[in-house]
Amino acid sequence: MLVRPIATEKAYHEQTKRTYMFVVPAGASKQAVAQQVADQYKVTVLGVRIVIRKGKATRFSRGKHAYPGTTYRQDKRIAYVTLKEGDKIKVFDEEEPAEEVKTDKKAEKAADKADKAEKKAAKKADKKGDK
């Protein structure tokens, strides 16, 4: 059985409550989902809630002059899995190295400005020397 974590804003908010969201197969039971998450991510599962999200209605055409019809996307079965305090599943990547890169960029910009100012001063000095 494949349980796939969901990475959305709602799922990120649920993580603050130690709850993670997964897309699970239609026939999966709560016990099977709990066992699979525990085995796959090496965590302790305290509870599982399962909901079914109905598929959205979508329009489709039956030809150039025919009346368009409506069909539905596939329903999704979502599991909300609550973990023991202290257990975590890494769903979102943390961007700590990106902050270090920003400081390097600032230093590079400052160095570039200093180089430009030196070149400008050198050009002015050359122009004055030519006159």
Residue pairs with C-beta under 8 A, 6 or more apart in sequence:
1 24
1 25
1 28
1 32
1 33
1 36
2 25
3 22
3 23
3 24
3 28
3 33
3 36
3 37
3 40
3 79
4 22
4 23
5 11
5 20
5 21
5 22
5 89
5 91
6 21
6 22
6 23
6 78
6 91
7 91
7 92
8 21
10 21
11 20
11 21
11 91
12 91
12 92
14 20
14 21
14 80
15 91
17 82
18 82
18 83
18 84
18 85
18 87
19 80
19 81
19 82
19 83
20 37
20 80
20 81
20 83
20 89
20 91
21 78
21 79
21 80
21 81
22 33
22 37
22 78
22 79
22 81
23 76
23 77
23 78
23 79
24 33
24 50
24 77
24 78
24 79
25 77
26 75
26 77
28 36
28 50
28 77
28 79
30 48
30 49
30 50
30 79
31 48
33 48
33 50
33 79
33 81
34 45
34 48
34 81
37 43
37 45
37 81
38 44
38 45
41 89
43 83
43 84
43 87
43 88
43 89
44 83
44 84
44 87
45 81
45 82
45 83
45 84
46 82
46 83
46 84
47 81
47 82
48 79
48 80
48 81
48 82
49 79
49 80
49 82
50 77
50 78
50 79
50 80
51 77
51 78
51 80
52 75
52 76
52 77
52 78
53 75
53 76
53 77
53 78
54 72
54 75
55 72
55 73
55 74
55 75
55 76
56 72
56 73
57 70
57 71
57 72
58 70
58 71
58 72
58 73
59 68
59 69
59 70
60 68
60 69
60 70
60 71
61 68
61 69
62 68
62 69
83 89
